[in-house]
Every structure is written in C-alpha cells, then in structure tokens.
Amino acid sequence: MRDALVEVMVTLPAHLKRSLTWDQGSEMGRTTSAPSTPATSSYAVAAGLNARPRKTLDWETTAERLVTLLTAGT
C-alpha cells in the first residue's frame, strides 16, 4: 500500500500535495471487523457522498473539482 501511495503522490501537483491530510484514526481499521458494516459499504457511502454536487464547489462534484485542479495550468 505504501508503495502505491508513493507512486500516486509523485504525480500530484504541488498545490494538491500540500492539501492532503492523512487519517490517523482507527475508524477505518475497524470497518473490516464489523460484520454489519463491511468495508465495501463504507466505500459505497463515501462514493455516494462524493458524487453529490456541492454548493461550496459551485455545484460541482468533488470528482469534477479534482479534475479541474489536476488539469489547471496544463
């Protein structure tokens, strides 16, 4: 996992690297051990939330804004 993160990190523009925060909590580590909440359902909820347009992003989804940020200045 670490190696995959490093590979992706080197491709990110500097302004996006500065905005990253790393999860220091144990909540994601527990998702696979809770039978009523498998990890896949956590990811499905996150995907659903990330697909919603946000007023703070001028009604873009987080994915659309990320593409805008990644392609800025190219």
TARAMO-V16899 format. One record per pair of residues at least 12 apart in sequence whose C-alpha atoms are under 8 Angstrom apart, sorted by sequence separation. I is the first residue (numbers start at 1). J is the second residue. D is the distance in Angstrom with one decimal. If there is no record, write none. Layout:
BEGIN
I_J_D, I_J_D
END
This chain:
BEGIN
50_62_5.6, 51_63_7.1, 50_63_6.9, 16_69_7.9, 13_70_6.9, 12_70_7.4
END
